[in-house]
C-alpha cells in the first residue's frame, strides 16, 4: 500500500519538493499574515516597559489588551479602503470584547463560587467559549439547592417576588437568564473605561492595542453629570497642537479611535479620529467623485462623533428590557462553532449596539478641529477624515479651524506592496 501511494505522481512530486527544501514542509512563521504587526506591537510595548493584561509596569497598573483582524479584500480593489477601516473596527472590538467579556464572567464566577462556598467553581470554564461557559454554569445551577438558587437570584438582582414561588426547573432557567444579563451589564459598565492606544497595519492584517483604567470611567461619569472641574477660564490650544500639530494628513490615515489628552492647564480633552474611504477611481466622473467624497466626509464626521458618544454614553445604565433583548441577540450572534477571537469581536459589536440604543448624551460642546483628505501612501486609495474634540472649555470659535485638504496625487497600481505601519503617538495622553 505504501509503495502504491508513493507512486502517485502528485504526492511523489510533493515529497521530492519537500525533500529538496533544506527547511521543512511547514509554513514559515515570518511569512504568515500578521507577523509584522506582532513585531511592531511587541516593540511598541517593550520600548515603554509595558505588557499585555493587568501589570504594575503599565501606566497606573492599567489593563492593556490586543485585538487583530484580517482585511478580506486585495489592495488592488477599489473597496480596499472601506474594508481596511472595517477590519480596524473589528480589531478594536475584539480587544474590547475580550476584556469586557472576561470581566463579566469573572463577576458571575465569583458570585456563584460564593454561593456554593467553592472558590474553584467555574474556574476552568472562564476561558472557554460563551456557549461552553453557559453549559458549565447551567450544570452548576442544577446542582444547587433551592435555598442556594434563591440566594444566587437575589445576588443577581432578581426580586424575591419573581422567584420564591417558582419550581426548581424554572428557578434554574431564571438564574441562567440572570447570569447572562449580569455578564452583559458588567461588560457594558466597563466599556467606557477602554480606549485605543495604538493601531498597527500590514497588507492584509491589522491590530489594535487598547487600555483600560477605572479613572477614565470616572471621567466619563463626571462629564455626563456635569461635575467635571475645569482649570482655567479659557481653552488652551495645546491639546489641538498635541493631537494634530505635528501630523500630516497622510499620517492621520493610520490614527484611529479616541484619545484622552491633557491641555497645558491639566484639563482632560477628548480627541476623536474618524475616517472613511470613497469607492472611486480617476475613471469615475467628476460628479460621482464629488458626491462620493462628500458622503465619505459625512461618514468620517459620524464616526468621530460615534467614538465620543460611545465613550460618554457607555456609562449609562441599560434598562431591564434592553438587557433581555440583548441576551437573546447575543446568544444568537455569539454561539455555535466560533473561534475565541470571532466570539470576542461579535460580543464587542453587540455591546456597542446596546450602548448606542441607550444613548443619553447630546454631544454638546463637540467641535470639529480638522477635516482632511489624503491618499494611502502605498495603495493610493483616497481617504477623508475628521478630527473632533470635546472639552469643558471648548469654544465654538474653534469649529472648522485648521482645515486642510491634501491633493489626490497618488494613482492606483497593480501588485500593490503595502508596508507595515503603526499609528503615530498623539500628544500628552492621559492614562
C-alpha positions as CSV (number, residue, x, y, z in Angstrom):
1,X,0.0,0.0,0.0
2,X,2.8,2.4,0.8
3,X,4.5,1.8,-2.5
4,X,1.3,2.3,-4.3
5,X,0.7,5.7,-2.5
6,X,4.1,6.9,-3.2
7,X,3.8,6.0,-6.9
8,X,1.0,8.6,-7.3
9,X,2.5,11.5,-9.4
10,X,1.2,14.4,-7.3
11,X,2.3,13.0,-4.0
12,X,5.6,11.9,-5.4
13,X,6.3,15.5,-6.6
14,X,5.3,17.0,-3.2
15,X,7.7,14.6,-1.5
16,X,10.5,15.4,-3.9
17,X,9.9,19.2,-3.4
18,X,9.8,18.8,0.4
19,X,13.0,16.7,0.4
20,X,14.8,19.3,-1.7
21,X,13.9,22.0,0.7
22,X,16.6,22.2,3.5
23,X,14.0,23.5,5.9
24,X,10.7,21.5,6.2
25,X,7.3,21.3,4.7
26,X,5.7,23.6,7.2
27,X,4.8,27.3,6.7
28,X,7.4,29.9,7.6
29,X,6.1,31.9,10.6
30,X,7.7,35.0,9.2
31,X,5.6,34.7,6.1
32,X,2.3,34.2,7.8
33,X,0.0,37.3,7.8
34,X,0.1,39.3,11.0
35,X,3.8,38.6,11.8
36,X,4.9,42.1,11.0
37,X,2.3,43.8,13.2
38,X,3.0,41.4,16.0
39,X,6.7,42.5,15.9
40,X,5.6,46.2,15.8
41,X,3.3,45.6,18.7
42,X,5.9,43.9,20.8
43,X,8.5,46.6,20.0
44,X,5.9,49.3,21.0
45,X,5.3,47.6,24.4
46,X,8.9,46.8,25.1
47,X,10.1,50.4,24.4
48,X,7.7,51.6,27.1
49,X,8.2,48.7,29.5
50,X,4.5,47.7,29.2
51,X,2.9,44.3,28.8
52,X,-0.4,42.8,27.8
53,X,-3.0,42.2,30.6
54,X,-3.0,43.9,34.0
55,X,0.5,44.8,35.0
56,X,2.1,47.1,37.6
57,X,4.5,48.1,34.8
58,X,1.6,49.5,32.8
59,X,0.5,53.2,33.3
60,X,-1.2,53.2,36.7
61,X,-1.3,49.4,36.7
62,X,-3.8,49.5,33.8
63,X,-5.0,46.7,31.6
64,X,-3.7,46.6,28.1
65,X,-5.5,44.4,25.5
66,X,-4.8,43.3,21.9
67,X,-7.1,42.5,19.0
68,X,-6.5,41.7,15.4
69,X,-8.5,41.2,12.2
70,X,-7.9,40.4,8.5
71,X,-8.6,42.7,5.6
72,X,-10.6,40.4,3.3
73,X,-10.0,42.5,0.1
74,X,-6.9,42.8,-2.0
75,X,-5.2,46.2,-2.0
76,X,-5.8,46.5,-5.8
77,X,-9.6,46.6,-5.2
78,X,-11.4,49.9,-5.1
79,X,-13.2,48.6,-2.0
80,X,-10.0,48.0,-0.1
81,X,-10.1,51.3,1.8
82,X,-13.5,50.6,3.3
83,X,-12.5,47.0,4.1
84,X,-9.4,48.3,5.8
85,X,-11.4,50.6,8.1
86,X,-13.9,47.8,8.8
87,X,-11.0,45.5,9.8
88,X,-9.6,48.1,12.2
89,X,-13.1,48.4,13.8
90,X,-13.2,44.6,14.2
91,X,-9.7,44.5,15.8
92,X,-10.7,47.2,18.3
93,X,-14.0,45.5,19.1
94,X,-12.2,42.1,19.5
95,X,-9.8,43.7,22.1
96,X,-12.7,45.4,23.9
97,X,-15.0,42.4,23.7
98,X,-12.3,40.1,25.1
99,X,-11.7,42.3,28.1
100,X,-15.3,43.1,28.9
101,X,-16.5,39.6,28.4
102,X,-13.8,38.4,30.8
103,X,-14.8,40.9,33.4
104,X,-18.5,39.8,33.1
105,X,-17.6,36.2,33.5
106,X,-15.3,37.0,36.5
107,X,-18.2,38.7,38.3
108,X,-20.6,35.9,37.7
109,X,-18.0,33.2,38.6
110,X,-17.2,35.0,41.9
111,X,-20.9,35.2,42.8
112,X,-21.6,31.5,42.1
113,X,-18.4,30.5,43.9
114,X,-19.5,32.5,47.0
115,X,-23.0,30.9,46.9
116,X,-21.6,27.4,46.5
117,X,-18.8,28.1,49.0
118,X,-16.4,26.7,46.4
119,X,-13.6,29.0,45.3
120,X,-12.8,26.8,42.3
121,X,-16.3,26.7,40.9
122,X,-16.3,27.5,37.2
123,X,-12.6,28.4,37.2
124,X,-11.8,26.1,34.4
125,X,-14.7,27.4,32.3
126,X,-13.8,31.0,32.4
127,X,-11.5,30.7,29.4
128,X,-14.0,28.6,27.4
129,X,-16.3,29.8,24.6
130,X,-19.5,31.6,25.6
131,X,-21.7,28.6,24.8
132,X,-19.3,26.3,26.8
133,X,-19.3,28.7,29.7
134,X,-23.1,28.8,29.8
135,X,-23.2,25.0,29.7
136,X,-20.9,24.9,32.7
137,X,-23.0,27.5,34.5
138,X,-26.2,25.5,33.9
139,X,-24.6,22.3,35.1
140,X,-23.6,24.1,38.3
141,X,-27.0,25.7,38.7
142,X,-28.7,22.3,38.5
143,X,-26.6,21.1,41.4
144,X,-27.6,24.0,43.7
145,X,-30.1,23.6,46.4
146,X,-33.3,25.6,46.3
147,X,-32.0,27.9,49.1
148,X,-28.8,28.4,47.2
149,X,-30.7,29.2,43.9
150,X,-32.8,31.8,45.8
151,X,-29.7,33.4,47.3
152,X,-28.0,33.5,43.9
153,X,-31.0,35.1,42.2
154,X,-31.1,37.8,44.9
155,X,-27.4,38.4,44.5
156,X,-28.0,38.8,40.7
157,X,-30.7,41.5,41.5
158,X,-33.8,39.4,40.9
159,X,-36.7,40.5,43.2
160,X,-37.7,37.7,45.6
161,X,-41.4,38.0,44.4
162,X,-40.3,36.8,41.0
163,X,-38.8,33.5,42.0
164,X,-39.9,32.4,45.5
165,X,-43.0,30.5,44.2
166,X,-41.2,29.0,41.1
167,X,-40.4,25.3,40.9
168,X,-36.8,24.2,40.8
169,X,-36.6,24.0,37.0
170,X,-38.0,27.5,36.5
171,X,-35.6,28.8,39.1
172,X,-32.7,27.3,37.1
173,X,-34.0,28.9,33.9
174,X,-34.4,32.3,35.6
175,X,-30.9,32.0,37.1
176,X,-29.4,31.2,33.7
177,X,-31.0,34.3,32.1
178,X,-30.0,36.4,35.1
179,X,-26.4,35.2,34.7
180,X,-26.4,36.3,31.0
181,X,-27.8,39.7,31.9
182,X,-25.2,40.2,34.7
183,X,-22.4,39.4,32.2
184,X,-23.7,41.9,29.7
185,X,-24.4,44.5,32.4
186,X,-20.9,44.3,33.9
187,X,-19.3,44.4,30.4
188,X,-21.4,47.4,29.4
189,X,-20.4,49.3,32.5
190,X,-16.7,48.8,31.7
191,X,-17.0,49.8,28.0
192,X,-16.2,53.4,28.6
193,X,-13.1,52.7,30.6
194,X,-11.4,51.5,27.5
195,X,-9.8,53.4,24.6
196,X,-7.3,52.8,21.8
197,X,-3.6,53.2,22.5
198,X,-2.2,52.4,19.0
199,X,-3.0,50.6,15.8
200,X,-0.8,48.5,13.5
201,X,-1.2,47.6,9.9
202,X,0.2,45.4,7.2
203,X,-1.1,44.3,3.8
204,X,-4.0,42.1,4.8
205,X,-3.9,42.3,8.6
206,X,-4.5,45.0,11.3
207,X,-4.2,45.1,15.0
208,X,-5.1,47.4,17.9
209,X,-3.9,47.9,21.4
210,X,-6.4,49.2,24.0
211,X,-6.0,50.4,27.5
212,X,-8.4,50.3,30.5
213,X,-8.3,52.2,33.8
214,X,-11.2,53.0,36.2
215,X,-10.3,56.7,36.3
216,X,-11.4,57.0,32.7
217,X,-14.8,55.7,33.6
218,X,-15.0,58.2,36.4
219,X,-14.0,61.0,33.9
220,X,-16.9,60.0,31.7
221,X,-19.3,59.9,34.6
222,X,-18.2,63.4,35.6
223,X,-18.8,64.7,32.1
224,X,-22.3,63.2,32.0
225,X,-23.2,64.5,35.4
226,X,-21.8,68.0,34.7
227,X,-19.4,67.7,37.7
228,X,-16.2,68.0,35.7
229,X,-14.0,70.6,37.3
230,X,-12.4,73.0,34.8
231,X,-9.0,74.5,35.4
232,X,-8.6,78.0,33.9
233,X,-11.1,80.1,32.1
234,X,-10.0,79.8,28.5
235,X,-9.4,76.8,26.3
236,X,-5.7,76.2,25.6
237,X,-4.8,75.3,22.1
238,X,-2.1,73.0,23.4
239,X,-4.3,69.9,23.2
240,X,-5.0,70.6,19.5
241,X,-1.4,71.1,18.8
242,X,-0.5,67.9,20.6
243,X,-3.0,65.9,18.7
244,X,-2.5,67.1,15.1
245,X,0.2,69.8,15.1
246,X,3.0,67.5,14.0
247,X,0.9,65.0,12.0
248,X,0.4,65.2,8.2
249,X,-2.9,64.2,6.6
250,X,-1.1,61.1,5.3
251,X,0.0,60.2,8.9
252,X,-3.6,60.7,10.1
253,X,-4.7,57.8,7.9
254,X,-3.1,55.5,10.5
255,X,-4.7,57.1,13.6
256,X,-8.0,55.7,14.7
257,X,-10.4,55.8,17.7
258,X,-10.4,58.2,20.6
259,X,-7.6,59.6,22.8
260,X,-7.8,61.5,26.1
261,X,-5.2,64.2,26.4
262,X,-4.3,66.9,28.9
263,X,-4.0,70.6,27.8
264,X,-1.5,72.9,29.4
265,X,-3.8,73.7,32.3
266,X,-4.3,70.0,33.1
267,X,-7.8,69.7,31.7
268,X,-8.7,66.4,30.1
269,X,-9.6,66.8,26.4
270,X,-11.3,64.1,24.3
271,X,-10.0,63.9,20.7
272,X,-11.7,61.5,18.2
273,X,-10.4,60.5,14.8
274,X,-12.9,59.3,12.2
275,X,-12.2,58.4,8.6
276,X,-13.9,56.9,5.5
277,X,-12.8,55.8,2.1
278,X,-14.9,56.6,-1.0
279,X,-15.0,53.8,-3.6
280,X,-13.9,55.9,-6.6
281,X,-11.1,56.0,-9.1
282,X,-9.9,58.6,-11.6
283,X,-12.0,57.0,-14.3
284,X,-15.2,57.9,-12.5
285,X,-17.0,61.1,-13.5
286,X,-16.2,64.3,-11.7
287,X,-19.8,64.4,-10.3
288,X,-19.5,60.9,-8.9
289,X,-16.2,61.7,-7.3
290,X,-17.6,64.8,-5.7
291,X,-20.7,63.0,-4.4
292,X,-18.6,60.1,-3.1
293,X,-16.1,62.4,-1.4
294,X,-18.8,64.4,0.3
295,X,-20.5,61.3,1.5
296,X,-17.2,59.9,2.9
297,X,-16.6,63.2,4.7
298,X,-20.0,62.9,6.4
299,X,-19.3,59.3,7.3
300,X,-16.0,60.3,8.8
301,X,-17.7,63.0,10.9
302,X,-20.2,60.5,12.1
303,X,-17.5,58.0,13.0
304,X,-15.7,60.6,15.1
305,X,-19.0,61.6,16.8
306,X,-19.6,57.9,17.4
307,X,-16.3,57.4,19.3
308,X,-17.1,60.3,21.6
309,X,-20.7,59.2,22.1
310,X,-19.6,55.7,23.0
311,X,-17.1,56.9,25.4
312,X,-19.7,59.0,27.3
313,X,-22.9,57.0,26.7
314,X,-21.5,53.7,27.8
315,X,-21.7,54.9,31.4
316,X,-25.4,55.0,31.1
317,X,-27.1,52.0,32.8
318,X,-29.2,50.0,30.4
319,X,-32.7,49.0,31.5
320,X,-34.1,45.5,32.0
321,X,-35.9,45.3,28.7
322,X,-32.7,46.2,26.8
323,X,-30.8,43.6,28.7
324,X,-33.4,40.9,27.9
325,X,-33.3,41.8,24.2
326,X,-29.5,41.8,24.2
327,X,-29.3,38.4,25.9
328,X,-31.4,37.0,23.1
329,X,-29.5,38.7,20.4
330,X,-26.0,38.0,21.8
331,X,-27.0,34.3,22.4
332,X,-27.8,34.1,18.7
333,X,-24.9,36.0,17.3
334,X,-22.2,34.6,19.7
335,X,-22.9,30.9,19.6
336,X,-22.1,27.8,17.7
337,X,-18.7,26.9,16.3
338,X,-16.8,30.2,16.8
339,X,-13.2,31.0,17.5
340,X,-12.5,32.9,20.6
341,X,-11.3,35.9,18.5
342,X,-14.5,36.0,16.5
343,X,-16.6,35.5,19.6
344,X,-15.0,38.5,21.3
345,X,-15.5,40.7,18.2
346,X,-19.2,39.8,18.0
347,X,-19.7,40.3,21.7
348,X,-18.0,43.7,21.5
349,X,-20.1,44.7,18.5
350,X,-23.3,43.6,20.3
351,X,-22.2,45.7,23.3
352,X,-21.7,48.7,21.0
353,X,-25.2,48.3,19.6
354,X,-26.6,48.1,23.1
355,X,-24.8,51.2,24.2
356,X,-25.9,53.2,21.1
357,X,-29.5,52.3,21.8
358,X,-29.3,53.6,25.3
359,X,-27.6,56.8,24.2
360,X,-28.1,59.8,26.5
361,X,-25.5,62.5,25.8
362,X,-26.4,65.3,23.4
363,X,-22.7,65.7,22.3
364,X,-22.9,69.4,23.2
365,X,-19.5,71.1,23.1
366,X,-18.1,68.8,20.4
367,X,-16.3,70.8,17.7
368,X,-14.5,69.9,14.5
369,X,-10.9,70.9,14.7
370,X,-9.7,69.5,11.4
371,X,-11.1,67.9,8.2
372,X,-8.5,66.2,6.0
373,X,-8.1,64.3,2.7
374,X,-5.2,62.1,1.7
375,X,-4.1,59.2,-0.3
376,X,-2.8,56.0,1.2
377,X,1.0,56.1,0.7
378,X,1.1,52.5,-0.6
379,X,-2.2,51.8,-2.3
380,X,-3.3,55.2,-3.4
381,X,-6.8,54.9,-2.0
382,X,-8.4,58.2,-1.1
383,X,-9.5,58.8,2.5
384,X,-11.5,61.6,4.0
385,X,-11.0,62.3,7.7
386,X,-12.5,64.2,10.6
387,X,-10.9,65.1,14.0
388,X,-13.4,66.2,16.7
389,X,-12.8,67.4,20.2
390,X,-14.7,67.8,23.4
391,X,-13.5,69.8,26.4
392,X,-15.4,71.6,29.1
393,X,-13.7,74.8,27.9
394,X,-14.4,74.2,24.2
395,X,-15.4,77.3,22.4
396,X,-17.4,77.4,19.2
397,X,-14.8,79.6,17.6
398,X,-12.6,76.5,17.1
399,X,-15.2,74.9,14.8
400,X,-13.8,74.3,11.4
401,X,-10.4,75.5,12.4
402,X,-7.2,74.1,10.8
403,X,-8.9,72.9,7.7
404,X,-6.6,71.0,5.4
405,X,-7.2,69.3,2.1
406,X,-4.4,67.2,0.5
407,X,-4.1,66.9,-3.2
408,X,-5.1,63.5,-4.6
409,X,-1.9,62.8,-6.5
410,X,-1.3,59.0,-6.0
411,X,-2.7,56.6,-8.6
412,X,-4.0,53.1,-8.2
413,X,-1.5,50.5,-9.4
414,X,-1.3,46.7,-9.8
415,X,0.6,44.5,-7.4
416,X,0.5,46.9,-4.5
417,X,3.1,46.4,-1.9
418,X,1.7,47.6,1.5
419,X,4.3,48.4,4.2
420,X,3.8,47.5,7.8
421,X,2.9,50.6,9.8
422,X,1.7,51.8,13.2
423,X,-0.2,54.9,14.3
424,X,1.7,57.9,15.5
425,X,1.8,58.9,19.1
426,X,-0.8,61.6,19.9
427,X,0.3,64.2,22.4
428,X,0.4,64.1,26.2
429,X,-2.0,61.2,26.6
430,X,-3.7,60.7,29.9
431,X,-3.7,57.1,31.1
